[in-house]
Amino acid sequence: MLAFAAHPDDAELSCSGTLLLHKQKGWTTGIVDLTRGELGSRGSVEQRFEEARKASEILQLDIRENLGLADGFFENNPENKLKLITAIRQYQPDIVLCPALKDRHPDHSRAAELVKDACFLSGLSKIETIVDGKALSAWRPKKVFNYVQDQYMEPDFIIDISNQFEDKMKSVKAYSTQFYSDTEDGPQTYISSENYLNQVTYRNVMMGKKIGVAYGEGFICKHSQLGLKDLSCMILPEFV
């Protein structure tokens, strides 16, 4: 399972509980950040890299890479598609998690389209990608799901992260320059207030309530339907 994020901390906020859950089930998990978050009002690129390292340890990630696209200005163009195709072929994920289809930050929806296109194109063998002199084989993920970010969107399915929520929030708080902290100074931003972290909790509580558990993370399955072999893996809240 590989999550793409427009900025370091996006995946932690939106799908880190799901990543940790699957890691604990024996999956290989990772995050590929598209940008370094260099336009963020608080903290430096170097601090964000260190914070991402700490968050990766908390989440027990096998993979963390930053593609270094231009924060705020990256485009869905051939050059950037090839960078994502290369990452997809290197790590060969079965499941890709990617940014919201629509959100407050324009990078998020633009990243969603870029990831969607790259996941499809990565399966075309005539597109060449070479790393260290070795050609990478074509690879197309089986499923691509969009996680819900700041702007609420009704999810198509929700993952129970009740047992992972505490560590999810630890990974979020690893970004001490970005979120509320008693020790960090800097300009106040939309996400640096103490109330913002409460909102993250409330969102996960709301998602959990929809399926009858303590905490959940929601996802959108826009481009294909989910198929189940049976219903044994489903959480079935009490019928009301």
Backbone as a ProteinNet text record, in pm:
[ID]
protein_1_A
[PRIMARY]
MLAFAAHPDDAELSCSGTLLLHKQKGWTTGIVDLTRGELGSRGSVEQRFEEARKASEILQLDIRENLGLADGFFENNPENKLKLITAIRQYQPDIVLCPALKDRHPDHSRAAELVKDACFLSGLSKIETIVDGKALSAWRPKKVFNYVQDQYMEPDFIIDISNQFEDKMKSVKAYSTQFYSDTEDGPQTYISSENYLNQVTYRNVMMGKKIGVAYGEGFICKHSQLGLKDLSCMILPEFV
[TERTIARY]
85.2	0	88.7	68.6	150.4	59.8	86.5	10.7	91.6	29.7	88.8	28.4	111.8	66.8	126.8	48.5	99.8	209.7	193.8	289.1	318.9	438.4	463.7	363.8	298.5	194.7	55.3	33.8	-98.8	-142.7	-54.2	-89.8	-111.7	-28.7	-45.5	-184.5	-229.1	-359.7	-474.5	-457.3	-570.4	-580.3	-467.4	-475.5	-371.2	-305.9	-198.1	-248.6	-370.4	-426.5	-444.3	-488.1	-506.4	-372.9	-271.7	-137.8	-86.2	-100.5	-49.4	-126.5	-257.1	-337.8	-286.5	-261.6	-217.1	-72.6	10.1	144.9	138.2	50.4	35.4	-21.7	-84.9	-135.3	-31.5	88.4	195.4	219.7	149.3	169.6	297	353.2	456.2	384.2	425.9	356.9	456.8	410.1	497.4	421.8	494.2	440.8	538.1	485.2	562.8	505.6	584.6	544.5	584.3	492.2	522.1	611.1	588	665.6	731.9	820.5	888.7	811.2	698.2	621.2	692.2	771.6	857.6	781	654.6	576.4	502.1	515.7	450.3	496.3	403.1	434.5	523.5	520.1	594.7	696.1	811.8	913.5	989.4	1096.7	1181.4	1171.6	1225.3	1229.4	1305.4	1416.5	1497.5	1418.5	1342.5	1261.1	1151.1	1092	986	1040.9	1160.6	1221.5	1242.2	1290.9	1313.5	1181.3	1080	949.3	890.5	908.9	860.9	932.7	1061.2	1136.8	1079.6	1051	995.3	857.4	774.9	641.5	650.6	746.7	764.1	799.3	880.1	915.7	793.1	711	590.1	497.4	487.5	397.8	460.1	587.6	658.5	661.3	678.8	679.1	802.1	782.9	895.1	956.9	877.5	918.8	878.8	969	934.6	1023	961.8	1035.5	972.1	1054	1004.2	1049.7	953.8	985.5	1033.3	1020.1	1073.8	1005	875.6	802.1	781.6	746.6	735.2	606.1	619.9	505.5	423.3	294.2	205.2	203.9	306.6	318.8	339.9	341.5	362.4	242.3	269.8	167	151.6	37.6	13.7	66.8	199.2	264.3	346.3	397.7	471.5	590.2	665.8	782.2	742.4	639.4	597.5	529.2	454.4	395.1	504.4	614	722.7	785.9	794.6	849.4	760.4	630.5	539.1	536.3	539.1	542.7	664.6	778.1	900.8	883.9	825.6	803.4	707.3	601	503.7	569.1	650.8	717	824.8	890.4	991.2	927.7	816	758.4	645.7	588.3	488	374	304.7	193.8	72.3	2	-127.5	-236.3	-225.2	-323	-251.3	-307.6	-256.3	-361.5	-318.5	-402.9	-354.9	-446.2	-403.4	-493.4	-451.3	-522.2	-667	-732.7	-875.5	-904.4	-1019.8	-1062.5	-1089.5	-1129.4	-1159	-1126.3	-1054	-1015.9	-978.6	-958.5	-923.9	-793.5	-691.4	-561.7	-562.2	-534.4	-540.9	-442.3	-332	-236.8	-300.3	-398.8	-453.9	-529.2	-621.5	-697.5	-609.1	-511.9	-419.3	-334.1	-293.8	-217.2	-301.6	-430.4	-519.1	-523.3	-533.9	-537.4	-403.5	-295.3	-161.4	-138.8	-175.5	-157.9	-245.6	-370.3	-460.1	-402.4	-356.7	-300.4	-174.9	-87.9	37.5	11.8	-87.2	-117.3	-162.1	-239.2	-279.8	-161.7	-91.1	19.1	132.1	147.5	253.4	237.1	116	91.1	118.7	159.8	186.7	334.1	362.6	500.8	587	525.7	605.3	656.1	610	666.4	790.9	906.5	1032.9	1068.9	1110.1	1163.2	1288.6	1396.6	1525.1	1580.2	1620.6	1681.2	1812.3	1921.6	2055.1	2088.2	2050.3	2081.5	1993.2	1892.9	1805	1664.1	1608.1	1471.7	1372.9	1274.5	1172	1054.7	1001.2	888.2	759.7	667.1	536	465.6	391.3	316.1	196.2	79.6	-41.2	-105.2	-125	-191.7	-331.3	-374.5	-507	-617.8	-595.9	-697.8	-633.1	-702.2	-660.3	-776.5	-752.6	-856.2	-813.6	-908.9	-883.4	-921.4	-830.9	-865.3	-933.6	-1010.4	-1081.8	-988.1	-976.7	-887.1	-966.7	-931.5	-993.7	-1141.8	-1174	-1313.4	-1385.8	-1498.5	-1569.1	-1628.8	-1607.4	-1672.6	-1725.4	-1844.4	-1904.5	-1823.9	-1770.8	-1685.8	-1766.7	-1701.4	-1761	-1739.4	-1631.6	-1608.6	-1521.4	-1527	-1456.7	-1378.5	-1252.9	-1166.4	-1165.7	-1185.6	-1181	-1035.9	-1001.6	-865	-864.6	-961.6	-974	-846.4	-784.6	-663.9	-538.8	-548.6	-432.9	-442.1	-554.4	-575.3	-470.5	-435.3	-338.6	-205.5	-158.1	-32.1	-47.4	-165	-190	-167	-224.7	-210.8	-66.9	5.5	147.3	222.9	188.1	256.2	222.1	98.8	60.1	138.4	143.9	210.6	362	416	559.4	594.7	495.5	516.7	495.7	585.8	567.9	574.8	639.5	642.6	510.2	431.9	311.1	186	180.1	59.8	82.2	-22	-15.9	88.9	170.2	270.2	297.8	318	350.5	488.7	573.7	714	748.8	661.5	693.6	637.5	721.6	678.2	667.7	596.7	583.2	448.7	426.3	298.6	183.8	73	-44	-105.7	-138.2	-196.7	-325.5	-390.4	-516	-499.1	-383.3	-364.7	-284.9	-238.6	-151.9	-228.5	-358.8	-435.9	-462.1	-478.3	-509.6	-641.3	-733.4	-864	-854.6	-753.6	-741.9	-719.5	-632	-607.7	-733.9	-812.1	-941.1	-1031.6	-1027.1	-1109.3	-1068.2	-937.1	-890.4	-950.1	-947.2	-1006.3	-1155.3	-1225.9	-1371.1	-1404.8	-1325	-1349.4	-1337.8	-1235.1	-1217.7	-1326.3	-1371.7	-1483.2	-1609.3	-1636.3	-1755	-1753.3	-1636.4	-1624.4	-1647.9	-1589.6	-1609.6	-1755.2	-1824.5	-1965.1	-2049.4	-2013.4	-2089.9	-2086.7	-1981.2	-1971.9	-1972.8	-2006.5	-2023.6	-1896.2	-1787.7	-1660.9	-1614.3	-1502.7	-1456.7	-1399.3	-1314.9	-1246.8	-1239.2	-1251.8	-1243.5	-1179.2	-1132.2	-1082.1	-1162.1	-1207.8	-1293.5	-1219.9	-1267.4	-1206.5	-1313.4	-1273.6	-1362.4	-1308.5	-1397.4	-1362.1	-1431.8	-1367.6	-1434.4	-1432	-1322.6	-1300.2	-1330.6	-1361.3	-1398.6	-1474	-1548.2	-1625.6	-1542.4	-1575.9	-1513.4	-1589.1	-1515.3	-1576.6	-1538.5	-1634.5	-1610.2	-1638.6	-1551.2	-1575.5	-1687.6	-1696.4	-1805.1	-1811.9	-1899.9	-1921.3	-1852	-1765.1	-1705.3	-1610.3	-1555	-1458.2	-1525.3	-1657.7	-1726.8	-1762.3	-1757.6	-1810.3	-1957.3	-2044.2	-2186.6	-2245.1	-2258.4	-2318.6	-2464	-2512.7	-2651.7	-2747	-2842.9	-2942.3	-3033	-3052.2	-3139.4	-3258.9
-118.3	0	123.2	207.6	327.3	450	545.4	669.9	780.5	853.1	974.1	1093.3	1194.5	1314.1	1436.7	1542.9	1665.4	1726.9	1718	1778.9	1681.6	1689.8	1614.4	1656.6	1563.6	1569	1543.1	1553.8	1527.1	1383.2	1288.5	1147.5	1116.9	1177	1154.2	1198.7	1313.7	1366	1280.8	1224.3	1169.7	1018.2	948.1	802.6	723.9	786.7	717.6	602.5	613.4	502.4	379.3	400.7	290.5	228.9	312.7	260.6	175.2	224.6	151.5	21.8	25.2	-96.1	-205.2	-168.7	-269.4	-311.6	-220.9	-260.9	-366.9	-347.8	-444	-577.3	-576.1	-699.5	-766.1	-705.8	-767.6	-709.1	-602.8	-538.6	-455.5	-431.2	-329.7	-196.7	-93.2	35.2	148.4	255.6	369.4	494.7	606.1	736.5	800.4	853.9	935.3	1076.2	1170.3	1310.9	1375.9	1447.1	1509.3	1631.7	1712.3	1835.1	1834.3	1931	1945	2036.6	2089.8	2181.8	2313.1	2355.1	2472.2	2604.1	2606.3	2729.1	2739.6	2642.4	2647.4	2767.6	2830.5	2952.7	2927	2804.9	2772.5	2661.9	2673.6	2570.7	2581.7	2503.9	2501.9	2365.6	2357.9	2230.4	2126.3	2168.4	2075.2	2023	2111	2066.9	1972.1	1999.4	1911.2	1773	1765.6	1635	1557.5	1625.8	1558.5	1516.5	1600.5	1565.2	1445.3	1443.2	1329.2	1200.9	1211.7	1094.4	1040.9	1130.5	1087.9	1024.7	1086.3	1031.8	894.5	877.3	748.7	638.2	670.4	572	532.1	629.4	600.8	509.7	534.3	457.2	328	305.2	182.3	165.4	277	271.7	199.3	127.6	65.4	161.2	257.6	345.6	488.4	583.2	725.8	795.7	860.2	930.3	1065.4	1163.3	1294.8	1324	1351.9	1372	1512.9	1606.9	1740.7	1823.5	1798.1	1884.2	2021.7	2120.1	2257.5	2276.9	2303.5	2327.9	2444.8	2421.9	2527.2	2545.9	2494.4	2522.8	2399.3	2279.2	2160.9	2142.9	2084.9	2066.1	1918	1885.7	1750.2	1743	1738.1	1740.3	1613.1	1589.7	1465.2	1442.7	1548.1	1532.6	1481.3	1539.5	1496.9	1360.6	1332.7	1198.6	1092.5	1116.3	1018	996.9	1102.4	1086.6	995.5	1013.4	927.7	785.8	773.2	640	562.9	631	565.8	515	596.8	554.3	435.7	440.6	330.4	201.1	209.2	88.3	37.8	126.8	84.3	9.1	62.8	8.7	-91.4	-90.6	-188	-206.6	-99.7	-113.5	-179.6	-259.5	-311.5	-207	-134	-30.7	103.9	204.5	341.2	428.6	504.8	605.6	741.8	829.9	958.4	1071	1196.5	1311.9	1325.1	1419.5	1442.2	1492	1454.5	1498.5	1648.2	1703.4	1846.5	1888.6	2000.6	2040.4	2187.1	2235.9	2376.1	2414.2	2329.5	2358.3	2307.2	2392.8	2349.8	2239.9	2228.4	2120.5	1983.2	1972.4	1840.8	1781.8	1857.4	1804.5	1787.3	1875.9	1861.7	1736.1	1708.8	1586.6	1462.4	1469.2	1354.7	1316.9	1416.5	1389.6	1338.1	1394.7	1351.3	1204.8	1168.1	1030.1	935.3	972.8	888.4	860.9	964.4	947.1	860.8	885.8	810.3	663.1	632.5	492.8	418	482.9	417.8	404.5	513.7	513.3	419.9	397.5	309.1	167.1	131.3	-2.5	-17.8	91.3	85.7	54.8	-59.9	-107.5	-23.2	51.2	130.6	261.7	294.5	409.3	360.6	418.9	372.6	450.3	378.5	437.4	359.6	432	369	426.9	339.3	378.7	303.2	377.1	317	224.4	267.6	191.8	71.2	51.4	-64.8	-19.9	-80.5	-48.6	-109	-29.8	-77.2	-135	-243.9	-308.2	-231.2	-243.7	-180.7	-237.9	-151.7	-194.5	-103.4	-163.1	-83	-129.1	-38.5	-76.5	-131.5	-220.6	-280.7	-180.3	-95.1	1.2	133.2	243.9	377.2	440.2	476.4	535.5	675.8	768.4	905.1	916.1	969.5	993.1	1129.1	1144.2	1269	1360	1486.2	1579.5	1687.8	1812.8	1918.3	1935.3	1943.4	1961.7	1827.6	1825.1	1698	1649.9	1522.6	1453.4	1322.3	1285.1	1161.6	1042.1	960.3	849.5	734	658.9	536.2	419.8	423.5	323	383.2	322.1	372.1	258	286.2	188.6	214.6	110.4	118.9	134.2	250.9	274.2	294.6	237.2	259	220.6	109.6	63.6	138	213.8	285.3	436.5	484.1	628.5	699.2	643.3	709	730.1	627.7	642.3	732.8	734.3	829.6	972.2	1005.6	1141.6	1170.6	1070.7	1090.1	1126.1	1061.2	1090.9	1231	1275.4	1412.4	1512.9	1488.1	1581.3	1580.2	1482.1	1484.5	1608.9	1665.1	1788.7	1908.1	1923.4	2023.4	2166	2188.2	2323.8	2361.8	2263	2289.8	2298.4	2216.9	2207.7	2266.7	2269.9	2334.3	2269	2352.6	2305.4	2416.5	2377.9	2476.3	2537.3	2469.8	2511.4	2577.6	2571.7	2625.1	2765.9	2854.8	2989.4	3000.6	3101	3123.7	3184.9	3224.9	3285.2	3186.6	3236.5	3150.8	3124	2998.7	2958.1	2881.4	2846.9	2771.9	2641.6	2576.1	2445	2447.9	2564.6	2568.2	2591.6	2613.1	2634.2	2500.7	2507.7	2386.6	2326.3	2409.4	2360.8	2276.8	2305	2227.1	2079.3	2049.3	1909	1846.1	1926	1874.9	1839.2	1920.3	1893.6	1764	1735.9	1609	1492.6	1504.2	1400.1	1386.1	1499.7	1495.8	1429	1456.7	1395.6	1243.5	1196.5	1051.6	989.3	1063.7	1016	1006.6	1109.3	1109.6	994.4	971.5	859.5	727.1	716	594.1	570.8	677.4	665.5	608.8	642.9	595	443.1	380.5	234.4	167.4	245.1	187	155.5	231.7	211.8	346	345	468.1	568.7	521.5	611.2	546.9	630.3	578.8	678.6	627.2	709.4	675.1	779.9	760.8	772.5	697.2	695.7	698	750.2	758.3	668.2	590.2	496.2	545	637.9	707.3	628.9	562	511.5	363.8	292.7	152	109	1	-50.1	-150.5	-161.4	-262.4	-393.5	-503.3	-635.9	-712.5	-778.9	-857.2	-1004.2	-1092.6	-1236.2	-1280.5	-1218.5	-1244.3	-1126.3	-1132.3	-1021.2	-1040.1	-1139.7	-1171.1	-1061.9	-981.2	-878.2	-744.6	-738	-610.8	-584.1	-456.1	-411.6	-378.5	-440.7	-421.2	-357.9	-223.4	-158.2	-199.4	-181.9	-219.6	-144.1	-217.7	-154.2	-62.8	58.5	155	185.1
0	0	0	-100.8	-116.1	-118.9	-30.3	-27.1	-91.9	-183.3	-238.8	-166.6	-139.5	-69.4	-136.8	-145.3	-206.5	-120.8	13.2	106.2	220.1	278.5	400.2	508.7	565.8	670.4	616.1	484.5	427.6	452.7	427.5	446.9	594.5	680.1	823.9	869.3	822.4	861	807.5	689.5	615.4	611.6	608.8	588	665.6	763.3	833.2	919	971.3	1047	960	837.5	742.6	704.3	682.7	653.2	768.5	891.4	1006.3	1027.5	1009.9	1021.3	928.6	803.6	706.4	730	780.5	820.5	929.1	1024.4	1133.3	1085.3	969.2	908.1	818.4	808.8	732.9	595.2	560.7	431.1	433	314.4	295.7	271.9	342.5	332.5	310.3	247.4	224.5	188	190.9	150.9	53.3	-55.7	-148.8	-144.5	-93.3	-90.6	-222.5	-283.2	-412.7	-397.1	-293.2	-274	-136.5	-115.4	13.4	108.4	64.4	147.5	171.4	72.4	92.8	102.6	62.9	73.9	206.5	291.8	421.9	503.1	572.6	647	767.5	819.5	941.1	911.7	973.3	957.5	826.5	817.3	697.8	629.6	509.2	437.5	519.7	578.3	657.4	778.1	841.4	955.2	910.8	795.9	745.6	714.2	660.1	632.6	762.5	866	993.5	1056.7	1045.1	1098.5	1024.6	892.5	813.5	854.2	885	930.1	1060.8	1154.6	1282.8	1264	1181.1	1155.8	1090.6	1000.3	931.4	1030.1	1130.2	1233.3	1314.5	1349.8	1426.8	1348.1	1218.6	1132.6	1081.1	1114.4	1074.1	921.9	851.9	705.5	653	543.8	473.4	372.5	325.6	216.4	249.8	232.4	236	134	37.2	-66.9	-91.7	-127.9	-165.4	-308.2	-397.1	-538	-569.5	-475.6	-494.6	-601.2	-626.7	-719.7	-654.7	-735.1	-686.4	-607.4	-479.6	-393	-447.4	-466.8	-514.1	-664.3	-734.2	-877.3	-964	-904.3	-988.6	-1081.4	-1195.9	-1298.2	-1331.6	-1385.9	-1435.2	-1577.9	-1588.5	-1720	-1739.6	-1861	-1887.7	-1794.3	-1763.7	-1676.7	-1539.6	-1481.1	-1347.7	-1350.8	-1456.5	-1469.4	-1467.8	-1538.9	-1543.4	-1406.3	-1326.2	-1191.8	-1107.9	-1119.3	-1044	-1100	-1231.8	-1293.5	-1245.5	-1238.5	-1191	-1048.2	-961	-822.5	-815.5	-892.6	-893.3	-939.1	-1042.4	-1093.3	-997.2	-926.7	-830.1	-713.2	-659.9	-537.6	-562.3	-682.3	-725.5	-624.5	-588.6	-493.1	-556.5	-477.3	-520.8	-499	-386.5	-351.4	-342.9	-408.9	-399.7	-332.7	-234.5	-169.9	-216.7	-254.3	-309.7	-260.9	-284.8	-228	-271.5	-204.2	-225.4	-365.2	-417.1	-549.4	-553.1	-438.6	-427.5	-286.4	-271	-135.9	-131.4	-9.4	15.1	-54.7	-45	-106.2	-250.1	-348.3	-488.1	-524.1	-448.4	-475.9	-458.6	-370.2	-339.1	-457.5	-514	-627.5	-750.3	-766.3	-879.8	-864.3	-740.8	-713.8	-739.8	-706	-728.1	-876	-962.7	-1106.1	-1156.2	-1104	-1144.3	-1105.7	-984	-938.9	-1020.7	-1043.3	-1122.6	-1260.8	-1328.3	-1462.7	-1459.2	-1360.7	-1353.1	-1325.1	-1242.1	-1211.4	-1337.1	-1421.1	-1546.1	-1642.2	-1663	-1759.7	-1718.1	-1588.7	-1540.3	-1592	-1633.3	-1686.2	-1835.1	-1899.5	-2044.2	-2066.6	-2126	-2137	-2230.8	-2321.7	-2415.6	-2355	-2235.2	-2163.6	-2091.8	-2123.7	-2068.3	-1941.8	-1840.5	-1716.8	-1680.2	-1656.6	-1627.8	-1498	-1406.6	-1279.7	-1263.5	-1243.7	-1228.8	-1344.6	-1463.2	-1583.8	-1608.7	-1524.2	-1538.2	-1573.2	-1677.1	-1717.7	-1618.9	-1579.1	-1487.5	-1565.4	-1516.7	-1582.6	-1558.2	-1653.1	-1637.2	-1514.6	-1446	-1327.3	-1309.7	-1292.6	-1267.4	-1137.3	-1042.1	-916.6	-943.1	-854	-870.4	-838.9	-737.7	-698.5	-658.6	-688.2	-646.4	-570.4	-446.7	-362.7	-319.7	-319.7	-272.2	-125.6	-44.8	94.6	109.2	215.1	243.7	322.9	280.3	347.9	419.8	405.6	485.3	451.8	325	283.5	290.6	358.6	376.3	244.9	217.6	107	161.4	121.2	170.1	119.4	209.5	166.6	107.4	19.9	-32.3	63.9	138.3	241	350.9	467.9	586.1	648.6	684.5	749.6	900.4	978.4	1123.2	1168.3	1225.6	1274.4	1426.4	1493.8	1637.9	1711.8	1674.5	1743.1	1698.2	1590.9	1536.1	1558.4	1610.7	1616.6	1701.1	1814.2	1902.5	1831.2	1760.7	1688	1566.6	1505.9	1397.5	1445.9	1560.3	1611.8	1654.4	1700.6	1729.7	1602.5	1491.3	1364	1315.2	1337.5	1301.7	1386.1	1515.6	1606.8	1590.7	1516.7	1485.2	1404.3	1334	1256.9	1350.1	1445.5	1550	1497.4	1383	1327.8	1262.6	1224.3	1146.4	1232.1	1337.1	1417.1	1555.6	1633.3	1764	1853.5	1915.3	2010.5	2111	2236.1	2340	2320.4	2245	2235	2103	2004.1	1872	1854	1802.8	1767.7	1616.2	1571.6	1428.6	1398.5	1274	1238.1	1256.4	1305.5	1319.8	1182.9	1158.9	1031.7	1056.7	949.9	957.1	1034.7	1018.8	1080.4	1211	1253.7	1372.1	1502.4	1495.5	1617.8	1687	1817.7	1893.7	1846.7	1806.2	1762.4	1635.3	1550.9	1427.2	1457.8	1553	1588.6	1647.2	1719.7	1767.4	1650.5	1545.3	1427.3	1358.4	1357.8	1301.3	1380.1	1511.4	1596	1569.2	1565.1	1543.2	1409.9	1305.7	1175.1	1184.4	1251.7	1264	1351.9	1453.4	1535.1	1451	1370.5	1286	1186.9	1126.2	1032.3	1104.7	1224.6	1300.3	1336.4	1372.7	1411.4	1297.8	1175.1	1059.9	1047.9	1102.1	1091.3	1228.5	1332.8	1464.2	1539	1509.8	1581	1636	1709.3	1774	1674.6	1582.7	1489.1	1350.4	1247.8	1111.2	1016.2	903.4	792.1	667.5	597.4	481.9	350	250.8	118.1	9.8	-104.6	-219.8	-329.2	-386.8	-493.9	-620.3	-691.4	-801	-930.7	-959.7	-1095.2	-1114	-1006.9	-1020.6	-897.1	-906.9	-794.8	-714.9	-586.6	-502.7	-517.2	-519.1	-521.8	-397.3	-335.2	-214.8	-242.9	-195.2	-208.3	-114.4	1.9	95.9	191.8	290.5	382.5	516.1	527.7	657.5	706.5	614	654.7	685.4	669.8	686.8	832.4	869.4	998.4	977.1	1053.4	1034.3	1159.9	1160	1277	1292.9	1414	1443.1	1353.6	1296.4	1208.9	1290.9	1240.3	1307.3	1217.7
[MASK]
++++++++++++++++++++++++++++++++++++++++++++++++++++++++++++++++++++++++++++++++++++++++++++++++++++++++++++++++++++++++++++++++++++++++++++++++++++++++++++++++++++++++++++++++++++++++++++++++++++++++++++++++++++++++++++++++++++++++++++++++

